[in-house]
Amino acid sequence: MTKAKDYVIGTQVRKSPFFDATMRWGVESFSVYNHMYLPRSFGSEVENFHNLVDHAILCDVGAERQVEITGPDAARFMQMLTPRDLSGMEPGQCKYVLLTDTDGGILNDPILLKLAEDRFWISLSDSDILLWAKGVAVHSGMDVSIAEPDASPLQLQGPKSKPVMHALFGDALDDLKYFHHRRMELDGIPLIVSRTGWSKEYGYELFLLDHTRGDDLWEAIMAVGQPLGLTPGHTSTIRRIEGALLSYRADANIGTNPYELNLGRLVDLDQDADFIGKAALRRIAKEGPQRKQVGLQMEGAPLEGANTDYWDVIANGQRVGMVTSAIYSPRLEQNIALALLAVDHADTGNTVEVAMGETRVTAKVVDLPFYAGNETGSGD
């Protein structure tokens, strides 16, 4: 058993192929994500934020596991899992999708990669979709295979990620469009490279296709990247809240639906496919959601870190919702938060109170995002 500062590492939680490299490069703490260790700190959260928005960071996100769907009915089965219309999706594309249950609740909000007409990867947020998909497949009557492939992503994010990639691959990826992917090789290391990432900054994800080459890939990237300003890092809570990126289990879960999270664009009720949750989502769309995700600008002293509990939101002495994610943004010089509020209290400009334990602070409802992305392209 090894120890990374105050976090004890054992065998009951899986390690990514990059685990040893992150230990060498100074990781200070981990969380557990998809039953795997996920690096959460290489030092200051604020320093990591500035490294991301001003330079580039390399993040071990191998815990974002892939669910691979293959077989003659792969496309039809994948469409059954998501309310987003996939009929126009081509091999080489990526799409942000939702997976919903029969009540319209969100089970996951992954990136979907289409590798071939009969092969898809669901690049997961934190939930057991491999088991869900296997269960659905048993009773689907479709000819599909469901498995977890040997694929582990690194995120290279930030404005200097493009010159780092150019140093690694030359001009081979200069024409790779946003939300597209391509098979590549680096010094004999097999990869799939996508123009995606969880940062709202320009960036890439590199999916390692041979878990034995994790050290080789990490060190190869850092060797060319460090002189260009690249540092090891972790997904930035500050930047993702600024950009209103959802964190599954924090801001979305099985008890939330797409319409209350401003994700109705990912639901196509007019398509012919009878996806899971279609009847429930049609009803919710007709009746309208009872809650709405909003941004809050919170008064008070700068928060010293992200919230570790949900905070009640109060209006006229009554609980009207909750803060799901909160942080201090050094760029905006403001405490900012994502919150789910009853629709009657979710109008922009409304004033509410946030109960942080025994402390109450005033907050104003604002439009999202707090800070728009620096990514280029239309997004998907």
C-alpha positions as CSV (number, residue, x, y, z in Angstrom):
1,M,0.0,0.0,0.0
2,T,1.3,3.5,-0.9
3,K,0.2,6.8,0.4
4,A,-0.2,10.2,-1.4
5,K,-0.1,12.7,1.4
6,D,-3.3,12.1,3.4
7,Y,-4.9,9.8,1.0
8,V,-4.4,6.0,1.5
9,I,-4.2,3.9,-1.7
10,G,-5.3,0.3,-1.7
11,T,-6.2,-2.5,-4.1
12,Q,-10.0,-2.3,-3.8
13,V,-10.2,0.8,-6.1
14,R,-8.7,0.6,-9.6
15,K,-5.8,2.7,-10.8
16,S,-5.6,4.3,-14.2
17,P,-2.6,3.5,-16.5
18,F,-1.3,7.0,-15.6
19,F,-1.5,6.5,-11.8
20,D,2.3,6.0,-11.3
21,A,3.1,9.0,-13.5
22,T,0.8,11.3,-11.5
23,M,2.5,10.1,-8.3
24,R,5.9,11.0,-9.7
25,W,4.7,14.4,-10.9
26,G,3.3,15.5,-7.5
27,V,-0.3,14.5,-7.1
28,E,-1.5,15.5,-3.7
29,S,-5.0,14.0,-3.4
30,F,-7.5,11.8,-5.2
31,S,-11.2,11.3,-5.3
32,V,-13.0,8.1,-6.4
33,Y,-14.8,8.2,-9.7
34,N,-16.3,5.2,-11.5
35,H,-14.6,3.0,-8.9
36,M,-11.2,4.4,-9.8
37,Y,-8.7,6.9,-8.4
38,L,-9.1,10.3,-10.0
39,P,-6.3,13.0,-9.2
40,R,-7.9,16.0,-7.6
41,S,-5.0,18.2,-6.6
42,F,-1.4,19.0,-7.7
43,G,-1.3,22.0,-5.3
44,S,-3.3,25.2,-5.4
45,E,-6.8,25.1,-7.0
46,V,-6.3,28.8,-8.1
47,E,-2.9,28.0,-9.6
48,N,-4.4,25.1,-11.5
49,F,-7.1,27.4,-12.8
50,H,-4.5,29.9,-14.1
51,N,-2.4,27.1,-15.6
52,L,-5.5,26.0,-17.5
53,V,-6.8,29.3,-18.8
54,D,-3.3,30.9,-19.5
55,H,-1.2,27.8,-20.5
56,A,-2.1,24.1,-20.6
57,I,-2.6,21.3,-18.2
58,L,-2.4,17.5,-18.6
59,C,-5.1,15.6,-16.6
60,D,-5.4,11.9,-15.8
61,V,-9.1,11.3,-16.5
62,G,-8.7,7.5,-17.0
63,A,-11.6,7.1,-14.6
64,E,-13.8,8.3,-17.4
65,R,-14.4,4.7,-18.5
66,Q,-15.8,3.7,-21.9
67,V,-18.8,1.5,-22.6
68,E,-18.4,-0.1,-26.0
69,I,-21.4,-1.1,-28.0
70,T,-20.8,-3.2,-31.0
71,G,-22.8,-5.5,-33.3
72,P,-25.3,-5.4,-36.2
73,D,-27.9,-3.5,-34.0
74,A,-25.4,-1.2,-32.3
75,A,-26.8,2.0,-33.8
76,R,-30.4,1.1,-33.0
77,F,-29.5,0.1,-29.4
78,M,-27.5,3.3,-28.8
79,Q,-30.5,5.3,-30.0
80,M,-32.7,3.5,-27.5
81,L,-30.5,4.7,-24.7
82,T,-30.5,8.4,-25.5
83,P,-33.2,11.0,-26.3
84,R,-30.8,12.8,-28.6
85,D,-31.4,12.1,-32.3
86,L,-28.3,10.2,-33.6
87,S,-29.6,9.5,-37.1
88,G,-27.2,12.0,-38.7
89,M,-24.1,11.1,-36.7
90,E,-21.1,9.9,-38.8
91,P,-18.1,7.8,-37.8
92,G,-15.4,10.1,-36.5
93,Q,-18.0,12.4,-34.7
94,C,-18.5,13.0,-31.0
95,K,-21.8,14.2,-29.4
96,Y,-22.8,15.3,-25.9
97,V,-25.7,13.1,-25.0
98,L,-27.9,12.2,-22.1
99,L,-28.9,8.7,-20.9
100,T,-32.3,8.7,-19.3
101,D,-34.4,6.2,-17.3
102,T,-38.1,5.4,-17.8
103,D,-39.1,8.4,-15.6
104,G,-36.9,10.8,-17.7
105,G,-34.3,11.0,-15.0
106,I,-30.7,11.5,-16.0
107,L,-28.5,8.4,-15.6
108,N,-25.4,10.0,-17.2
109,D,-24.3,12.8,-19.4
110,P,-21.5,11.3,-21.5
111,I,-19.7,12.2,-24.7
112,L,-20.6,9.6,-27.3
113,L,-17.9,8.6,-29.9
114,K,-19.0,6.9,-33.1
115,L,-16.0,4.8,-34.2
116,A,-17.9,2.9,-37.0
117,E,-21.4,2.2,-38.1
118,D,-21.6,-0.7,-35.7
119,R,-19.3,0.6,-33.0
120,F,-19.8,3.3,-30.3
121,W,-18.1,4.4,-27.2
122,I,-20.0,6.0,-24.3
123,S,-17.4,8.1,-22.5
124,L,-18.8,8.2,-19.0
125,S,-19.4,10.5,-16.1
126,D,-19.6,8.9,-12.7
127,S,-22.2,6.1,-12.8
128,D,-22.5,2.4,-13.6
129,I,-23.7,2.6,-17.1
130,L,-21.9,-0.6,-18.2
131,L,-24.2,-2.5,-15.9
132,W,-27.3,-0.5,-17.0
133,A,-26.5,-1.1,-20.7
134,K,-25.9,-4.8,-20.2
135,G,-29.2,-5.1,-18.4
136,V,-31.1,-3.3,-21.1
137,A,-29.4,-5.4,-23.8
138,V,-30.6,-8.7,-22.2
139,H,-34.2,-7.8,-22.8
140,S,-33.8,-5.7,-26.0
141,G,-34.0,-8.5,-28.5
142,M,-31.1,-6.8,-30.4
143,D,-27.8,-8.3,-31.6
144,V,-25.3,-6.2,-29.6
145,S,-22.3,-6.8,-27.4
146,I,-21.6,-4.5,-24.4
147,A,-18.0,-4.3,-23.0
148,E,-15.5,-2.0,-21.4
149,P,-12.6,-1.6,-23.9
150,D,-8.9,-1.0,-23.1
151,A,-9.3,2.8,-23.5
152,S,-8.1,5.4,-20.9
153,P,-8.2,9.1,-21.7
154,L,-5.9,11.9,-20.8
155,Q,-7.1,15.5,-21.1
156,L,-4.8,18.1,-22.6
157,Q,-6.6,21.4,-22.1
158,G,-5.8,25.1,-22.4
159,P,-4.7,27.6,-25.0
160,K,-1.2,26.1,-25.4
161,S,-2.6,22.6,-26.0
162,K,-2.5,23.1,-29.7
163,P,1.2,23.8,-29.9
164,V,1.9,20.9,-27.6
165,M,-0.1,18.6,-30.0
166,H,1.8,20.1,-33.0
167,A,5.1,19.2,-31.3
168,L,3.8,15.6,-30.8
169,F,2.1,15.0,-34.2
170,G,3.2,17.7,-36.5
171,D,0.3,19.0,-38.7
172,A,-1.5,15.6,-38.7
173,L,-4.3,17.0,-36.4
174,D,-4.5,20.6,-37.6
175,D,-7.7,19.9,-39.5
176,L,-9.4,17.9,-36.7
177,K,-12.7,19.6,-36.0
178,Y,-14.3,20.3,-32.7
179,F,-16.2,17.3,-31.4
180,H,-14.5,14.9,-33.9
181,H,-12.0,12.2,-33.3
182,R,-9.2,10.3,-35.2
183,R,-7.1,7.2,-34.8
184,M,-3.5,8.1,-34.2
185,E,-0.2,6.6,-33.1
186,L,2.6,8.2,-31.1
187,D,6.0,6.3,-30.9
188,G,4.1,3.1,-31.3
189,I,1.5,4.0,-28.7
190,P,-2.1,3.4,-30.1
191,L,-4.5,6.3,-29.5
192,I,-7.8,7.8,-30.4
193,V,-7.5,11.6,-30.3
194,S,-10.6,13.8,-29.9
195,R,-11.2,17.5,-29.9
196,T,-13.2,17.4,-26.7
197,G,-12.6,18.1,-23.0
198,W,-14.3,19.1,-19.8
199,S,-12.9,22.7,-19.4
200,K,-14.6,25.2,-21.7
201,E,-11.0,25.8,-23.0
202,Y,-9.3,24.7,-26.3
203,G,-8.2,21.2,-25.8
204,Y,-7.9,17.5,-26.7
205,E,-8.5,14.1,-25.2
206,L,-6.1,11.3,-25.9
207,F,-7.5,7.8,-25.4
208,L,-4.8,5.4,-24.7
209,L,-5.6,2.0,-26.3
210,D,-2.9,-0.1,-24.5
211,H,-2.9,0.2,-20.7
212,T,0.7,-1.0,-20.5
213,R,1.9,2.3,-22.2
214,G,0.5,4.8,-19.7
215,D,3.9,5.9,-18.4
216,D,5.2,6.2,-21.9
217,L,2.4,8.4,-23.1
218,W,2.4,10.7,-20.1
219,E,6.2,11.2,-20.2
220,A,6.2,11.8,-24.0
221,I,3.6,14.5,-23.7
222,M,5.3,16.2,-20.7
223,A,8.7,16.0,-22.4
224,V,7.6,18.2,-25.3
225,G,4.9,20.1,-23.4
226,Q,6.8,21.3,-20.4
227,P,9.0,23.8,-22.4
228,L,5.8,25.1,-23.9
229,G,4.2,25.8,-20.5
230,L,2.4,22.5,-19.9
231,T,2.0,21.4,-16.3
232,P,0.3,18.4,-14.6
233,G,-3.2,19.3,-13.4
234,H,-6.7,18.3,-12.7
235,T,-10.1,19.2,-14.0
236,S,-10.8,22.7,-12.7
237,T,-13.8,23.2,-10.5
238,I,-13.5,27.0,-10.9
239,R,-13.5,26.9,-14.7
240,R,-16.3,24.3,-15.0
241,I,-18.6,26.3,-12.7
242,E,-17.8,29.5,-14.6
243,G,-18.7,27.7,-17.8
244,A,-21.8,26.0,-16.2
245,L,-20.5,22.6,-17.0
246,L,-22.5,19.9,-15.0
247,S,-20.8,17.5,-12.7
248,Y,-22.8,14.3,-12.6
249,R,-23.9,13.4,-9.0
250,A,-23.3,17.1,-8.0
251,D,-25.5,19.0,-10.4
252,A,-27.4,16.2,-12.2
253,N,-28.6,12.7,-11.1
254,I,-31.4,10.3,-11.6
255,G,-33.7,12.7,-9.8
256,T,-33.2,15.5,-12.3
257,N,-34.5,15.8,-15.9
258,P,-33.1,17.5,-19.0
259,Y,-35.6,20.4,-19.0
260,E,-34.9,21.6,-15.5
261,L,-31.1,21.6,-16.3
262,N,-31.6,23.6,-19.5
263,L,-30.7,20.6,-21.7
264,G,-33.9,20.3,-23.6
265,R,-31.9,20.7,-26.8
266,L,-30.6,17.1,-26.2
267,V,-34.1,15.7,-26.3
268,D,-35.9,15.0,-29.7
269,L,-39.5,14.0,-29.0
270,D,-40.3,14.0,-32.7
271,Q,-38.0,11.3,-33.8
272,D,-39.4,7.9,-34.6
273,A,-37.1,6.0,-32.2
274,D,-38.8,4.9,-29.0
275,F,-36.0,5.7,-26.6
276,I,-36.1,5.0,-22.9
277,G,-38.0,7.7,-21.0
278,K,-39.7,9.2,-24.1
279,A,-43.2,9.1,-22.6
280,A,-42.1,10.7,-19.4
281,L,-40.1,13.4,-21.1
282,R,-43.0,14.2,-23.4
283,R,-45.2,14.7,-20.3
284,I,-42.5,16.9,-18.5
285,A,-42.1,19.0,-21.7
286,K,-45.9,19.5,-21.9
287,E,-46.3,20.3,-18.2
288,G,-43.1,22.3,-17.8
289,P,-40.4,21.6,-15.3
290,Q,-41.0,22.4,-11.6
291,R,-37.4,23.5,-11.0
292,K,-34.7,25.3,-13.1
293,Q,-31.0,25.4,-12.9
294,V,-29.7,29.0,-12.5
295,G,-26.6,30.8,-11.6
296,L,-26.1,32.6,-8.3
297,Q,-23.7,35.5,-7.5
298,M,-23.2,35.1,-3.7
299,E,-22.1,37.8,-1.4
300,G,-19.7,37.3,1.5
301,A,-16.0,36.5,2.0
302,P,-14.4,34.5,-0.8
303,L,-15.1,30.7,-0.4
304,E,-12.0,28.8,0.5
305,G,-12.9,25.8,-1.6
306,A,-15.9,24.2,-3.3
307,N,-19.0,23.3,-1.2
308,T,-19.0,19.8,0.3
309,D,-22.7,19.8,1.1
310,Y,-25.8,21.0,-0.7
311,W,-26.8,24.4,0.7
312,D,-30.5,25.4,1.1
313,V,-31.7,28.5,-0.9
314,I,-34.2,30.5,1.1
315,A,-36.8,33.1,-0.1
316,N,-39.5,34.7,2.1
317,G,-38.5,32.4,4.9
318,Q,-39.1,29.2,2.8
319,R,-36.7,26.7,1.2
320,V,-37.0,27.2,-2.6
321,G,-34.1,25.1,-3.8
322,M,-30.4,24.2,-3.3
323,V,-26.9,25.2,-4.3
324,T,-25.3,22.2,-6.0
325,S,-21.9,23.6,-6.8
326,A,-20.2,26.7,-5.5
327,I,-16.7,28.2,-5.7
328,Y,-14.8,31.6,-5.6
329,S,-13.8,32.8,-9.1
330,P,-10.6,34.8,-9.0
331,R,-11.2,36.1,-12.5
332,L,-14.7,37.3,-11.7
333,E,-13.8,38.2,-8.1
334,Q,-17.0,36.7,-7.0
335,N,-18.5,33.7,-5.2
336,I,-20.5,31.9,-7.9
337,A,-22.8,28.9,-7.7
338,L,-25.0,26.6,-9.7
339,A,-28.4,26.1,-8.1
340,L,-31.7,24.3,-8.7
341,L,-34.6,26.6,-7.8
342,A,-38.3,26.3,-7.9
343,V,-39.4,28.0,-11.2
344,D,-41.3,30.7,-9.3
345,H,-38.0,31.9,-7.8
346,A,-35.7,31.3,-10.8
347,D,-36.1,34.6,-12.7
348,T,-32.9,36.5,-13.5
349,G,-32.4,39.4,-11.0
350,N,-34.3,37.7,-8.1
351,T,-32.7,38.0,-4.7
352,V,-32.5,35.0,-2.4
353,E,-30.5,33.8,0.6
354,V,-28.1,30.8,0.8
355,A,-27.8,29.0,4.1
356,M,-24.2,27.8,4.5
357,G,-24.6,26.0,7.8
358,E,-25.2,28.7,10.4
359,T,-24.3,31.4,8.0
360,R,-26.7,33.1,5.5
361,V,-25.6,35.2,2.6
362,T,-27.5,37.2,0.0
363,A,-27.4,36.0,-3.6
364,K,-28.7,37.2,-6.9
365,V,-30.0,35.0,-9.7
366,V,-28.0,35.5,-12.9
367,D,-27.9,34.0,-16.4
368,L,-25.6,31.1,-17.2
369,P,-22.8,30.8,-18.0
370,F,-20.9,33.1,-15.8
371,Y,-18.0,33.2,-18.3
372,A,-18.3,32.0,-21.8
373,G,-15.9,29.4,-23.2
374,N,-12.7,30.1,-25.1
375,E,-13.2,26.9,-27.2
376,T,-13.7,27.4,-30.9
377,G,-16.3,25.7,-33.0
378,S,-20.0,25.3,-32.6
379,G,-19.8,22.5,-30.0
380,D,-22.0,19.5,-29.9
